[in-house]
Amino acid sequence: MLPATKAVPKEMLPVAGKPLIQYAVEEAAASGIETVIVVVRQHKSIIQTHFAPDHALESFLGQRGLKESASLVHSLPEIAKLKFVEQRKPLGLAHAVSCARRLLSDEPFVVLLPDVIMESREPVVRQLIGTHQETGGSVVAVREVELQDVRRFGIVQVGAAAVGKAGRAVRVTGLVEKPTADSAPSRLGIFGRYLLEPSIWDAIAQTSPDANGEVQLTDALHVLCQNQPVFGACFEGKHYDAGDPTGYLRANIELSLTALV
């Protein structure tokens, strides 16, 4: 997404008038999550500015008679309680998750990647929570992908179907980060939503960095599922890979058109 993301975090790129990260925060809030921890590159981030109160702007918009716009600005800090932590170096998704550990109590938590937008009747995070309540263990959102696309995803190896409504859950026995089509253990890709048990911390500690020096969450989950239950929840709804130029364009067009209906 360069050069746009040279100065603007990818999470703040607009889709249908809202930055990507707002979709993730709204999904978390709609799923019953009250506190959202945002991992940022810099301590002073425009992401923080976006969600912070701005009484001067609200007043200006109100004076201009733009009540709907003023209401939108006013509502941003009320979506969820936000906390911010800094990841000083891009050392992988598992490392980013670890940066938030001190703010998490010893209980399950959810990870949302904001460059994946989910549109569904029941929020996908809520679907993961429902699966976790039925099966226990950690849960990842999965969906079948085309064979030529498996190299773009973390792919799960699956065992038997798990208990759960409509048989939507499968037991995960292994995970591979972006395999070739020939080596992929299945066509079930991971789609940017994770519900993780506290046992993930030990798994991350046992996970070696990859060739780029990054600790990947997919690799940590592969370690975890050798000793602890991990499930794949086949989620319902549409997804947009807005971190990809083509997916970003598609999300903007389709979500903008939806907003006009």
Summary of the structure (lengths in Angstrom):
residues: 261
radius of gyration: 18.9
end to end distance: 29.0
largest distance: 61.9
contacts: 811
relative contact order: 0.17
helix: 40%
strand: 25%
